[in-house]
Amino acid sequence: MQIHKTRKFDSKKHGLHIKLKTSGLNLENNSRVGVIGSGPAGSFFSYFLLDLAKRVGINIQLDIFESRDFSAPAPAGCNMCGGIISESLVQTLATEGINLPPSVVQRGIESYTLHMDVGRVVIDTPLHEKRIGAVYRGAGPRGIKEKKWGSFDGYLQDLAMEKGAHLIQARIKDIGWDDKWPQIKTSTGLEKEYDLLVVAAGVNSPTIKLFQNTDYIPPDTTKTFICEYYLGEEGVENCLGSSMHAFLLKIPRLEFAAFIPKGDYATVCMLGKKINKELVQSFLENPEVKSCVPPDWNMNHKACQCYPQINIKGSKKAFSDRIVFIGDCGVSRLYKDGIGGAYCTAKAAATTAIFEGISAHDFKKHFWPACKRIEKDNRIGKIIFFAVGLVQKVRFARRAVFRMVIMEQKNKSGRKRMSMSLWDLLTGSAPYQEVFWRMFHPFFFIRFFWNIAVAVFPFKRKRFQKRTYGYR
């Protein structure tokens, strides 16, 4: 039997008038909340929970457990991520009062340079409205010569602490339950009991293994590759500029790869199936890749590298009474915008905990729908990436994409359906559903098949080759 309570707050005192209908499991004054992990998901949750609690007049004691030091270079402060933030997320965070300072955003990326074996083309910001930012999750790669920028994760952690969160820098040794209350035990001997436990540890954290004997079902993952190369500020500007270089190449098992300019370094990110050293070497030795780096560049001279796991299919059970999993250890966006996925799930969990309750029923009814929307969009994303994979395998289809983008970039006033689709697909700036409907629009199909016909027909192709650049 559940007991329902209604809490009424003085609108003059708190600036709002709210009725909270909660189940028997809910956060009250001086409730204790433990958050495992201080990446974007953990910090976003802490920020939103404490902000909402203050608005409704509840005092929450919140501890963040994080063993990493985000002020230290990798691997001590690294969260193993490419570090791309879309403009849509930047604008969303600004409406929440979170404004990223110039000391955190190392470079504003204003275009994409798309590389294929048939040529390369620069995709400018669609409608000059969309921008993306490059950041480091920690203080920078191993052996960084000078700290010029701050950590993105460290900045979010500081915001949470300004709201009242207490940081505990210790590793989690064990998770237990005492009279149905979750309990955390650290390697330093600390033991604390909480009314609500929020897990934002990430799929690469060993902490996730502590929940293997519970109802929690981990997400499906795949291996990626992230590497940092030191080029110097001048080298980055000369070779990459303010453009993110994306590669759609016919290399078996490779789905996507990119060079991201960041300060003195270039970050290499690779997505694909069963990524290993052989696949990485095959990509780095590709002529299109070598054209983006200095002539004396040595692919073996890496500042640091890792093969992290990423979430490709969300957890089927990411909540229970007094516990919820957010970020990529729960549900995240497929391949792109993991930080945006962390924001969505963290805010949904915080809103549920304050206004609805912390029981499994409350999370299923109010938190889980946000996760299911992301998963539904991811299923559409898999269809799109399957179609892109087919294009990668057929040379005349790659020619058609290349030609279509070239013509759109030359036509400043026309609709840029292919360019905008590729921009949103590569940056994660828009939901996959929006990209899907744009790609399957009748006018898109007509123009695409017309460009396929031109790409196949030799006389038309030769005439187009004279009017453009880099077409082979």
Secondary structure, DSSP 8 states (H G I E B T S, - for coil): ----EEEE--HHHHSS--EEEE-SS---TTEEEEEE--SHHHHHHHHHHHHHHHHHT--EEEEEE----TTS-TTTT------EEEHHHHHHHHHTT----TTT--EEE-EEEEEETTEEEEEE-GGGT--EEE--SSS-STT-S---S--HHHHHHHHHHHTT-EEE---EEEEEEETTEEEEEETTS-EEE-SEEEE---TT-GGGGGGTTSS-B--EEEE-EEEEEE-HHHHHHHHTTTEEEEE----TTEEEEEEEEETTEEEEEEEESS--HHHHHHHHTSHHHHTTS-TT--TT--SEEE--EEEEE--SB-EETTEEE-GGGT---SSS-HHHHHHHHHHHHHHHHHHT-SSHHHIIIIIHHHHHHHHHHHHHHHHHHHHHHHHHH-HHHHHHHHHHHHHHHH-SSS--HHHHHHHHHHH--S-HHHHHHHHTSHHHHHHHHHHHHHHHSHHHHHHHHHHSSS--
